Amino acid sequence: EPFYAYYLNKTRSPHPCFDEVVASQSPDYIQVAKQLSEDPSNAPSNIPNKGKIQYQKHMTHHMLQGEGLSWSKDLKHCFLIRDPRQVVSMPKKTGYRHRQVSCNQSR
């Protein structure tokens, strides 16, 4: 969710790990957009395949009104669309239980 810090910084929304997220990611929309769309040969060495194929998980609510998407016009897109009934029923099927997130617990 590359625009998460940007979203939190702009909205000041009280999310778990707010400070940690903003400190660990760029809150600058233009900088993040550039990193996601620049020539893969310029990608940092820690990006697999030098960015030739990327998985970018975006949350639509992180894309605030007024910010353009022109940075993505030259990318090829594949949309993963899940059936909401399967997503909603997943916790029941897997036995997953929601738990409170703590930023200080070991992962």
C-alpha angles and dihedrals in degrees: 000000000000096000095051095102090046090052094047093045093051099041099033085216112178100243128158111271092013095156094043093050094048090047094048100046136042113263090199111106095201093049093049092046090051092050091050096048109030125113108293091227087068093051117122114262092248091067110095116244088007088277097299090130117022135180109213116183109202128185111211093219089059089063100081123207113270096033113109129225095213089115088072098050095100095046124094113235136210118185122211107206118183126198104253091219090061093047093049093047095045097090091054093049096045098038089238114163122198113239134186113268118231120193092206099054120101115255 
